[in-house]
């Protein structure tokens, strides 16, 4: 694996079962993952990542469970990653909240925009990020609400003679994104953490404008749809369709549609491909092999586009790979994946919960 000397010391530890007279929660569980790693760009680093799942004591037994995760890491080079994602169902699924909240002082890699690939450039950045969705159930399994995105992206260092250092890329020194817009969500999954049938989809339109406090104006329309089908008692086929279309002339590079990472096109670095528009199709075959052990095989194909060509269907990108699953309470799985691509070395992912 690229750059790798990584060790994950896993403590599949504490499962906290609700007491008979708990006032607020029931069916609580906690999964903790102490982490130690070393990369050339970070030196040694360490921290903790964990997740909790629960149901509300006042809700019916058929109500969907909620989940929240937390992570904090610190590196030898004084870099920090702090994040708090969650998805919460309230009042027998009548209300839904989903968030990806974090603060980062870190460095990332830039590989160019669209088909104009450049050699890997490392850049330093500091930013808070808030992505929040609030929805109310209008009828069974259909939610309508609002999505809020905020990010203040300060690039604090760039690689000499790199594309970002020349200042020709929008947002290469600073950008502030602030967007509020409508969102619609449909959820017919039979389970939240490990669905065997049903679908989960969200569509949103987010205008980032100076009226909301942004420094550049653009709009993004996003569709993220996942389908699940049981092929047998222990075999599930999951598929994910993801599109982003961006409208605006001066979109910060950090806000362009991206492919890669642990969820959207495993096998390449997150942001290895980025452009105004993207369309991604990925599928995964999930097999419950024995008791708490499972295996998965996955593949993905994606396309990029811009204002001139909505999607360049003649230039597909693709990745593939396989993974191990270790099941915990409610099937909130520890996911260990290794993804491959034609564009470089493989990538290893260790995280909690399925990719989609």
C-alpha positions as a Markdown table, in Angstrom:
| # | Residue | x | y | z |
|---|---|---|---|---|
| 1 | Unk | 0.0 | 0.0 | 0.0 |
| 2 | Unk | 1.0 | 3.5 | -0.8 |
| 3 | Unk | 3.1 | 5.2 | 1.9 |
| 4 | Unk | 2.3 | 2.6 | 4.4 |
| 5 | Unk | 3.3 | 1.7 | 7.9 |
| 6 | Unk | -0.1 | 1.6 | 9.5 |
| 7 | Unk | -1.3 | -0.3 | 12.6 |
| 8 | Unk | -4.8 | -0.5 | 13.8 |
| 9 | Unk | -5.1 | -1.8 | 17.4 |
| 10 | Unk | -8.7 | -2.7 | 17.6 |
| 11 | Unk | -10.6 | -3.0 | 20.8 |
| 12 | Unk | -14.0 | -4.4 | 19.9 |
| 13 | Unk | -15.0 | -3.8 | 23.3 |
| 14 | Unk | -17.8 | -2.4 | 25.1 |
| 15 | Unk | -21.4 | -3.4 | 24.3 |
| 16 | Unk | -23.6 | -1.6 | 26.7 |
| 17 | Unk | -27.1 | -3.1 | 26.9 |
| 18 | Unk | -29.9 | -0.9 | 28.2 |
| 19 | Unk | -31.2 | -1.4 | 31.7 |
| 20 | Unk | -34.9 | -2.1 | 32.3 |
| 21 | Unk | -35.6 | 1.4 | 33.6 |
| 22 | Unk | -33.3 | 3.6 | 31.5 |
| 23 | Unk | -35.0 | 7.1 | 31.3 |
| 24 | Unk | -33.8 | 8.1 | 27.8 |
| 25 | Unk | -32.0 | 5.4 | 25.8 |
| 26 | Unk | -32.2 | 1.6 | 25.2 |
| 27 | Unk | -30.2 | -0.9 | 23.2 |
| 28 | Unk | -27.0 | 1.1 | 23.5 |
| 29 | Unk | -23.7 | -0.1 | 22.1 |
| 30 | Unk | -20.2 | 1.4 | 21.8 |
| 31 | Unk | -17.4 | 0.4 | 19.5 |
| 32 | Unk | -13.9 | 2.0 | 20.1 |
| 33 | Unk | -10.9 | 1.9 | 17.8 |
| 34 | Unk | -7.6 | 3.2 | 19.1 |
| 35 | Unk | -5.5 | 4.2 | 16.1 |
| 36 | Unk | -1.7 | 4.5 | 15.5 |
| 37 | Unk | -0.3 | 5.4 | 12.0 |
| 38 | Unk | 2.7 | 6.8 | 10.2 |
| 39 | Unk | 2.8 | 8.6 | 6.8 |
| 40 | Unk | 5.6 | 10.5 | 5.2 |
| 41 | Unk | 3.5 | 13.7 | 5.2 |
| 42 | Unk | 2.4 | 13.4 | 8.8 |
| 43 | Unk | 5.1 | 11.5 | 10.7 |
| 44 | Unk | 3.7 | 9.4 | 13.6 |
| 45 | Unk | 0.1 | 10.0 | 14.6 |
| 46 | Unk | -2.4 | 8.6 | 16.9 |
| 47 | Unk | -5.8 | 9.0 | 18.4 |
| 48 | Unk | -9.1 | 7.4 | 18.9 |
| 49 | Unk | -12.2 | 6.7 | 16.8 |
| 50 | Unk | -15.4 | 5.3 | 18.0 |
| 51 | Unk | -19.1 | 5.0 | 17.4 |
| 52 | Unk | -22.3 | 4.6 | 19.4 |
| 53 | Unk | -25.7 | 3.4 | 18.4 |
| 54 | Unk | -28.9 | 3.5 | 20.4 |
| 55 | Unk | -32.7 | 3.7 | 20.3 |
| 56 | Unk | -34.9 | 6.1 | 22.2 |
| 57 | Unk | -36.7 | 4.6 | 25.1 |
| 58 | Unk | -39.9 | 6.4 | 24.3 |
| 59 | Unk | -39.9 | 5.1 | 20.7 |
| 60 | Unk | -41.6 | 1.9 | 19.5 |
| 61 | Unk | -39.4 | -1.2 | 19.1 |
| 62 | Unk | -39.8 | -0.9 | 15.3 |
| 63 | Unk | -38.4 | 2.7 | 15.2 |
| 64 | Unk | -35.0 | 3.1 | 13.4 |
| 65 | Unk | -31.9 | 3.2 | 15.6 |
| 66 | Unk | -29.6 | 6.3 | 15.7 |
| 67 | Unk | -25.8 | 6.5 | 15.4 |
| 68 | Unk | -23.1 | 9.0 | 16.3 |
| 69 | Unk | -19.3 | 8.7 | 15.7 |
| 70 | Unk | -16.4 | 10.7 | 17.0 |
| 71 | Unk | -12.7 | 10.8 | 16.2 |
| 72 | Unk | -9.7 | 12.8 | 17.2 |
| 73 | Unk | -6.1 | 12.3 | 15.9 |
| 74 | Unk | -2.9 | 14.3 | 16.4 |
| 75 | Unk | 0.3 | 13.9 | 14.5 |
| 76 | Unk | 4.0 | 14.4 | 15.0 |
| 77 | Unk | 3.8 | 17.4 | 12.7 |
| 78 | Unk | 1.1 | 19.0 | 14.9 |
| 79 | Unk | -1.7 | 18.2 | 12.6 |
| 80 | Unk | -5.2 | 17.7 | 14.0 |
| 81 | Unk | -8.3 | 15.9 | 12.6 |
| 82 | Unk | -11.5 | 16.1 | 14.7 |
| 83 | Unk | -14.8 | 14.9 | 13.4 |
| 84 | Unk | -18.4 | 14.1 | 14.6 |
| 85 | Unk | -20.8 | 12.6 | 12.1 |
| 86 | Unk | -24.2 | 11.4 | 13.2 |
| 87 | Unk | -27.6 | 10.2 | 11.9 |
| 88 | Unk | -30.5 | 10.4 | 14.4 |
| 89 | Unk | -34.2 | 9.5 | 14.1 |
| 90 | Unk | -36.6 | 11.0 | 16.6 |
| 91 | Unk | -40.2 | 10.4 | 17.6 |
| 92 | Unk | -40.8 | 7.1 | 15.9 |
| 93 | Unk | -39.0 | 8.2 | 12.7 |
| 94 | Unk | -41.0 | 11.4 | 12.3 |
| 95 | Unk | -37.9 | 13.5 | 12.4 |
| 96 | Unk | -34.4 | 12.9 | 11.0 |
| 97 | Unk | -31.0 | 14.6 | 11.4 |
| 98 | Unk | -27.8 | 13.8 | 9.6 |
| 99 | Unk | -24.5 | 15.7 | 10.0 |
| 100 | Unk | -20.8 | 15.6 | 9.2 |
| 101 | Unk | -19.1 | 18.1 | 11.5 |
| 102 | Unk | -15.3 | 18.5 | 11.8 |
| 103 | Unk | -12.3 | 20.7 | 12.3 |
| 104 | Unk | -9.1 | 20.0 | 10.4 |
| 105 | Unk | -5.5 | 21.2 | 10.5 |
| 106 | Unk | -3.9 | 18.9 | 8.0 |
| 107 | Unk | -2.4 | 18.4 | 4.6 |
| 108 | Unk | -4.0 | 16.9 | 1.5 |
| 109 | Unk | -3.0 | 16.0 | -2.0 |
| 110 | Unk | -4.1 | 17.8 | -5.2 |
| 111 | Unk | -4.0 | 16.0 | -8.6 |
| 112 | Unk | -5.6 | 18.6 | -10.9 |
| 113 | Unk | -9.1 | 19.2 | -12.2 |
| 114 | Unk | -11.0 | 17.2 | -14.8 |
| 115 | Unk | -8.8 | 15.5 | -17.3 |
| 116 | Unk | -5.9 | 17.9 | -16.7 |
| 117 | Unk | -4.0 | 15.7 | -14.3 |
| 118 | Unk | -0.9 | 17.2 | -12.6 |
| 119 | Unk | 1.8 | 15.4 | -10.5 |
| 120 | Unk | 0.8 | 15.0 | -6.9 |
| 121 | Unk | 0.9 | 18.3 | -5.0 |
| 122 | Unk | 0.8 | 18.4 | -1.2 |
| 123 | Unk | -0.9 | 21.4 | 0.4 |
| 124 | Unk | -1.6 | 22.4 | 4.0 |
| 125 | Unk | -5.0 | 23.6 | 5.1 |
| 126 | Unk | -7.0 | 24.6 | 8.1 |
| 127 | Unk | -10.8 | 24.6 | 8.1 |
| 128 | Unk | -14.0 | 23.8 | 10.0 |
| 129 | Unk | -16.8 | 21.9 | 8.1 |
| 130 | Unk | -20.5 | 21.6 | 8.9 |
| 131 | Unk | -22.8 | 19.5 | 6.7 |
| 132 | Unk | -26.2 | 19.3 | 8.3 |
| 133 | Unk | -29.5 | 17.8 | 7.1 |
| 134 | Unk | -32.8 | 18.3 | 9.0 |
| 135 | Unk | -36.0 | 16.5 | 7.7 |
| 136 | Unk | -39.5 | 15.8 | 8.7 |
| 137 | Unk | -41.5 | 12.8 | 7.6 |
| 138 | Unk | -44.4 | 13.9 | 5.4 |
| 139 | Unk | -45.7 | 10.4 | 4.7 |
| 140 | Unk | -44.2 | 7.0 | 5.5 |
| 141 | Unk | -40.5 | 6.9 | 4.5 |
| 142 | Unk | -40.5 | 10.3 | 2.8 |
| 143 | Unk | -38.8 | 13.2 | 4.4 |
| 144 | Unk | -38.6 | 16.9 | 3.3 |
| 145 | Unk | -36.3 | 19.4 | 4.9 |
| 146 | Unk | -33.2 | 21.6 | 4.5 |
| 147 | Unk | -29.5 | 21.0 | 4.1 |
| 148 | Unk | -26.9 | 23.4 | 5.4 |
| 149 | Unk | -23.2 | 23.4 | 4.3 |
| 150 | Unk | -20.5 | 25.6 | 5.7 |
| 151 | Unk | -16.8 | 25.5 | 5.2 |
| 152 | Unk | -14.0 | 28.1 | 5.6 |
| 153 | Unk | -11.0 | 26.7 | 3.8 |
| 154 | Unk | -7.7 | 28.4 | 4.5 |
| 155 | Unk | -4.8 | 27.0 | 2.5 |
| 156 | Unk | -1.7 | 27.7 | 4.6 |
| 157 | Unk | 1.0 | 26.1 | 2.5 |
| 158 | Unk | 1.5 | 24.9 | -1.1 |
| 159 | Unk | 4.2 | 23.0 | -3.0 |
| 160 | Unk | 6.6 | 25.2 | -4.8 |
| 161 | Unk | 5.9 | 25.5 | -8.6 |
| 162 | Unk | 2.7 | 23.5 | -8.1 |
| 163 | Unk | -0.6 | 24.5 | -9.8 |
| 164 | Unk | -2.0 | 25.7 | -6.5 |
| 165 | Unk | 1.0 | 27.8 | -5.6 |
| 166 | Unk | 0.6 | 29.8 | -8.9 |
| 167 | Unk | -2.7 | 31.1 | -7.7 |
| 168 | Unk | -4.6 | 30.3 | -10.9 |
| 169 | Unk | -7.0 | 27.8 | -9.3 |
| 170 | Unk | -10.1 | 29.2 | -7.6 |
| 171 | Unk | -9.8 | 28.9 | -3.8 |
| 172 | Unk | -6.1 | 28.0 | -3.9 |
| 173 | Unk | -5.5 | 30.4 | -1.0 |
| 174 | Unk | -8.9 | 30.9 | 0.7 |
| 175 | Unk | -12.6 | 30.2 | 0.2 |
| 176 | Unk | -15.7 | 30.4 | 2.3 |
| 177 | Unk | -18.7 | 28.3 | 1.3 |
| 178 | Unk | -22.1 | 28.9 | 3.0 |
| 179 | Unk | -25.2 | 27.2 | 1.5 |
| 180 | Unk | -28.7 | 26.5 | 2.5 |
| 181 | Unk | -31.2 | 24.7 | 0.3 |
| 182 | Unk | -34.1 | 22.2 | 0.1 |
| 183 | Unk | -33.6 | 18.5 | 0.5 |
| 184 | Unk | -35.8 | 15.4 | -0.1 |
| 185 | Unk | -35.0 | 12.0 | 1.4 |
| 186 | Unk | -36.7 | 8.6 | 0.9 |
| 187 | Unk | -35.8 | 5.6 | 3.1 |
| 188 | Unk | -37.4 | 2.2 | 2.7 |
| 189 | Unk | -34.5 | 0.2 | 4.1 |
| 190 | Unk | -35.4 | -2.8 | 6.3 |
| 191 | Unk | -32.4 | -1.9 | 8.6 |
| 192 | Unk | -30.3 | 1.2 | 9.0 |
| 193 | Unk | -26.8 | -0.2 | 9.4 |
| 194 | Unk | -26.9 | -3.3 | 7.2 |
| 195 | Unk | -29.9 | -3.2 | 4.8 |
| 196 | Unk | -30.9 | -6.4 | 3.0 |
| 197 | Unk | -33.7 | -4.8 | 0.9 |
| 198 | Unk | -35.1 | -1.4 | 0.2 |
| 199 | Unk | -33.6 | 2.0 | -0.8 |
| 200 | Unk | -32.2 | 5.1 | 0.6 |
| 201 | Unk | -31.9 | 8.3 | -1.4 |
| 202 | Unk | -31.4 | 12.0 | -1.0 |
| 203 | Unk | -31.7 | 14.9 | -3.5 |
| 204 | Unk | -30.7 | 18.4 | -2.6 |
| 205 | Unk | -30.1 | 21.8 | -4.3 |
| 206 | Unk | -27.6 | 24.0 | -2.5 |
| 207 | Unk | -27.0 | 27.6 | -3.5 |
| 208 | Unk | -23.8 | 29.0 | -1.9 |
| 209 | Unk | -24.3 | 32.8 | -2.1 |
| 210 | Unk | -22.9 | 36.0 | -0.6 |
| 211 | Unk | -26.3 | 36.5 | 1.0 |
| 212 | Unk | -25.5 | 33.5 | 3.2 |
| 213 | Unk | -21.9 | 34.7 | 3.8 |
| 214 | Unk | -20.0 | 32.9 | 1.0 |
| 215 | Unk | -17.2 | 34.6 | -0.9 |
| 216 | Unk | -18.1 | 32.9 | -4.2 |
| 217 | Unk | -21.5 | 32.1 | -5.7 |
| 218 | Unk | -22.4 | 28.7 | -7.2 |
| 219 | Unk | -25.1 | 26.1 | -6.9 |
| 220 | Unk | -24.8 | 22.3 | -6.6 |
| 221 | Unk | -27.5 | 19.7 | -7.3 |
| 222 | Unk | -26.8 | 16.3 | -5.7 |
| 223 | Unk | -28.5 | 12.9 | -5.9 |
| 224 | Unk | -27.2 | 10.1 | -3.7 |
| 225 | Unk | -29.3 | 6.9 | -4.2 |
| 226 | Unk | -28.6 | 3.4 | -2.8 |
| 227 | Unk | -30.5 | 0.2 | -3.5 |
| 228 | Unk | -30.4 | -3.1 | -1.7 |
| 229 | Unk | -31.5 | -6.6 | -2.8 |
| 230 | Unk | -31.2 | -9.9 | -1.0 |
| 231 | Unk | -30.0 | -12.7 | -3.3 |
| 232 | Unk | -30.1 | -15.3 | -0.6 |
| 233 | Unk | -30.3 | -15.5 | 3.2 |
| 234 | Unk | -26.7 | -14.5 | 3.5 |
| 235 | Unk | -26.0 | -12.6 | 0.2 |
| 236 | Unk | -26.9 | -9.0 | -0.5 |
| 237 | Unk | -26.3 | -6.9 | -3.6 |
| 238 | Unk | -26.0 | -3.2 | -2.8 |
| 239 | Unk | -25.7 | -0.5 | -5.5 |
| 240 | Unk | -25.1 | 3.2 | -5.3 |
| 241 | Unk | -25.8 | 6.0 | -7.8 |
| 242 | Unk | -24.2 | 9.4 | -7.1 |
| 243 | Unk | -24.4 | 12.5 | -9.2 |
| 244 | Unk | -23.3 | 16.1 | -8.6 |
| 245 | Unk | -23.9 | 19.0 | -11.0 |
| 246 | Unk | -22.4 | 22.4 | -10.3 |
| 247 | Unk | -23.5 | 25.7 | -11.7 |
| 248 | Unk | -21.3 | 28.8 | -11.5 |
| 249 | Unk | -18.1 | 30.3 | -13.0 |
| 250 | Unk | -15.8 | 30.5 | -10.1 |
| 251 | Unk | -16.1 | 27.4 | -8.0 |
| 252 | Unk | -13.4 | 26.8 | -5.3 |
| 253 | Unk | -11.4 | 23.7 | -6.0 |
| 254 | Unk | -12.3 | 22.3 | -2.6 |
| 255 | Unk | -16.0 | 22.4 | -3.5 |
| 256 | Unk | -15.8 | 20.7 | -6.8 |
| 257 | Unk | -17.4 | 17.3 | -7.1 |
| 258 | Unk | -14.9 | 14.6 | -6.0 |
| 259 | Unk | -14.4 | 10.9 | -6.5 |
| 260 | Unk | -12.3 | 8.7 | -4.2 |
| 261 | Unk | -11.9 | 7.9 | -0.5 |
| 262 | Unk | -13.6 | 5.4 | 1.7 |
| 263 | Unk | -17.2 | 5.8 | 0.4 |
| 264 | Unk | -17.2 | 7.2 | -3.2 |
| 265 | Unk | -14.9 | 5.1 | -5.4 |
| 266 | Unk | -12.7 | 3.2 | -3.0 |
| 267 | Unk | -9.2 | 2.5 | -4.5 |
| 268 | Unk | -8.1 | 6.1 | -5.1 |
| 269 | Unk | -7.3 | 9.0 | -2.9 |
| 270 | Unk | -10.3 | 11.2 | -2.1 |
| 271 | Unk | -10.3 | 14.1 | -4.6 |
| 272 | Unk | -8.0 | 12.2 | -7.0 |
| 273 | Unk | -10.6 | 13.1 | -9.6 |
| 274 | Unk | -12.6 | 16.3 | -9.3 |
| 275 | Unk | -14.6 | 18.5 | -11.6 |
| 276 | Unk | -17.8 | 20.5 | -11.8 |
| 277 | Unk | -19.9 | 17.5 | -12.5 |
| 278 | Unk | -19.6 | 13.8 | -11.7 |
| 279 | Unk | -21.7 | 10.6 | -12.1 |
| 280 | Unk | -20.7 | 7.5 | -10.2 |
| 281 | Unk | -22.1 | 3.9 | -10.2 |
| 282 | Unk | -20.8 | 1.5 | -7.7 |
| 283 | Unk | -21.9 | -2.0 | -6.6 |
| 284 | Unk | -21.0 | -4.3 | -3.8 |
| 285 | Unk | -21.7 | -8.0 | -3.1 |
| 286 | Unk | -21.9 | -8.6 | 0.6 |
| 287 | Unk | -21.6 | -12.2 | 2.0 |
| 288 | Unk | -22.2 | -13.1 | 5.6 |
| 289 | Unk | -19.8 | -16.0 | 5.8 |
| 290 | Unk | -19.9 | -17.3 | 9.4 |
| 291 | Unk | -21.3 | -15.9 | 12.6 |
| 292 | Unk | -19.8 | -12.3 | 12.9 |
| 293 | Unk | -17.5 | -12.6 | 9.8 |
| 294 | Unk | -18.4 | -11.3 | 6.4 |
| 295 | Unk | -16.7 | -10.7 | 3.0 |
| 296 | Unk | -17.4 | -8.1 | 0.3 |
| 297 | Unk | -16.3 | -7.5 | -3.3 |
| 298 | Unk | -16.9 | -4.1 | -4.9 |
| 299 | Unk | -16.4 | -2.2 | -8.1 |
| 300 | Unk | -17.2 | 1.4 | -9.3 |
| 301 | Unk | -17.2 | 3.4 | -12.5 |
| 302 | Unk | -17.3 | 7.2 | -12.6 |
| 303 | Unk | -17.4 | 10.1 | -15.1 |
| 304 | Unk | -16.4 | 13.7 | -14.9 |
| 305 | Unk | -17.9 | 16.8 | -16.7 |
| 306 | Unk | -17.8 | 20.5 | -16.8 |
| 307 | Unk | -19.7 | 23.5 | -18.2 |
| 308 | Unk | -18.7 | 22.6 | -21.8 |
| 309 | Unk | -19.3 | 18.8 | -21.6 |
| 310 | Unk | -21.9 | 17.8 | -19.0 |
| 311 | Unk | -20.3 | 14.3 | -18.6 |
| 312 | Unk | -17.4 | 12.9 | -20.6 |
| 313 | Unk | -18.9 | 9.4 | -21.1 |
| 314 | Unk | -16.0 | 8.4 | -23.4 |
| 315 | Unk | -13.5 | 8.8 | -20.5 |
| 316 | Unk | -14.7 | 6.4 | -17.7 |
| 317 | Unk | -12.8 | 6.0 | -14.4 |
| 318 | Unk | -13.0 | 2.8 | -12.4 |
| 319 | Unk | -11.8 | 1.0 | -9.3 |
| 320 | Unk | -12.4 | -2.4 | -7.6 |
| 321 | Unk | -11.5 | -4.3 | -4.5 |
| 322 | Unk | -12.5 | -6.6 | -1.6 |
| 323 | Unk | -13.1 | -6.3 | 2.1 |
| 324 | Unk | -13.6 | -8.1 | 5.4 |
| 325 | Unk | -16.5 | -7.4 | 7.7 |
| 326 | Unk | -16.6 | -7.9 | 11.5 |
| 327 | Unk | -20.2 | -7.7 | 12.7 |
| 328 | Unk | -21.1 | -6.0 | 16.0 |
| 329 | Unk | -24.5 | -5.4 | 17.7 |
| 330 | Unk | -27.3 | -4.4 | 15.2 |
| 331 | Unk | -24.8 | -5.3 | 12.4 |
| 332 | Unk | -22.9 | -2.0 | 12.7 |
| 333 | Unk | -19.9 | -3.5 | 11.0 |
| 334 | Unk | -16.2 | -2.9 | 11.3 |
| 335 | Unk | -15.2 | -2.5 | 7.7 |
| 336 | Unk | -11.7 | -3.3 | 6.4 |
| 337 | Unk | -11.4 | -2.7 | 2.6 |
| 338 | Unk | -8.6 | -2.7 | 0.1 |
| 339 | Unk | -9.3 | -0.9 | -3.2 |
| 340 | Unk | -7.3 | -1.0 | -6.4 |
| 341 | Unk | -7.2 | 1.1 | -9.6 |
| 342 | Unk | -5.2 | 1.6 | -12.7 |
| 343 | Unk | -4.0 | 5.0 | -11.5 |
| 344 | Unk | -1.5 | 4.0 | -8.7 |
| 345 | Unk | -1.0 | 1.9 | -5.7 |
| 346 | Unk | -3.9 | 0.4 | -3.7 |
| 347 | Unk | -5.6 | 2.0 | -0.8 |
| 348 | Unk | -6.6 | 0.5 | 2.6 |
| 349 | Unk | -9.6 | 1.6 | 4.6 |
| 350 | Unk | -10.5 | 0.8 | 8.2 |
| 351 | Unk | -13.7 | 2.3 | 9.3 |
| 352 | Unk | -17.1 | 1.7 | 10.9 |
| 353 | Unk | -20.3 | 1.1 | 8.9 |
| 354 | Unk | -20.8 | 0.2 | 5.3 |
| 355 | Unk | -19.7 | 2.5 | 2.4 |
| 356 | Unk | -23.3 | 3.0 | 1.4 |
